Amino acid sequence: MNGNEAAISASTDTVGQSAATGLLMPVRIPVYLSGMVLLCFGIVLNTKTGLGVAAINSVPYCVS
């Protein structure tokens, strides 16, 4: 095993995910939730203005 392979194997755990993924999780969760809020706002705005529901918004519209 050369130096690069040793560095790669040392930075991954048993399932092959990098150790940096765990460090990014506190950033990814708020970005995901803010995206969901923005999507919900767009669906509500689209339906309340009478523009109708597009095919891509039909499932979230039915759930809400």
C-alpha positions in Angstrom: 0.0 0.0 0.0 1.5 3.3 -1.0 1.0 6.6 0.9 -2.1 7.7 -1.0 -3.9 4.4 -0.4 -3.0 4.6 3.3 -4.4 8.1 3.6 -7.6 7.2 1.8 -8.2 4.1 4.0 -7.4 6.1 7.1 -10.0 8.7 6.3 -12.9 6.3 5.7 -14.8 4.2 8.2 -16.1 0.7 7.8 -19.0 1.6 5.4 -16.8 3.7 3.1 -18.1 7.1 4.1 -15.6 9.8 4.7 -15.1 11.2 8.2 -16.0 14.7 6.8 -19.6 13.6 6.1 -20.3 13.6 9.8 -18.9 17.1 10.2 -21.0 18.5 7.4 -24.3 17.1 8.9 -25.0 20.2 11.1 -24.8 22.3 7.9 -26.8 19.9 5.7 -29.9 19.6 7.9 -30.7 23.4 8.1 -30.2 23.7 4.3 -32.5 20.7 3.7 -35.2 22.1 6.0 -35.0 25.6 4.5 -35.4 24.0 1.1 -38.5 22.2 2.3 -40.0 25.4 3.7 -39.3 27.2 0.4 -40.9 24.4 -1.6 -44.0 24.4 0.7 -44.2 28.2 0.4 -44.1 27.9 -3.4 -46.9 25.2 -3.4 -49.2 27.3 -1.2 -48.5 30.4 -3.2 -49.2 28.6 -6.4 -52.5 27.2 -5.2 -53.8 30.2 -3.4 -53.3 32.5 -6.4 -55.5 30.2 -8.5 -52.7 29.1 -10.9 -53.5 25.5 -10.3 -51.3 22.6 -9.4 -48.5 21.3 -11.7 -47.9 17.6 -12.1 -44.7 17.9 -10.0 -46.6 19.6 -7.1 -49.5 17.2 -7.1 -48.1 14.8 -4.5 -47.0 17.5 -2.0 -50.4 19.3 -2.6 -52.3 16.2 -1.7 -50.2 15.6 1.4 -50.7 19.1 2.6 
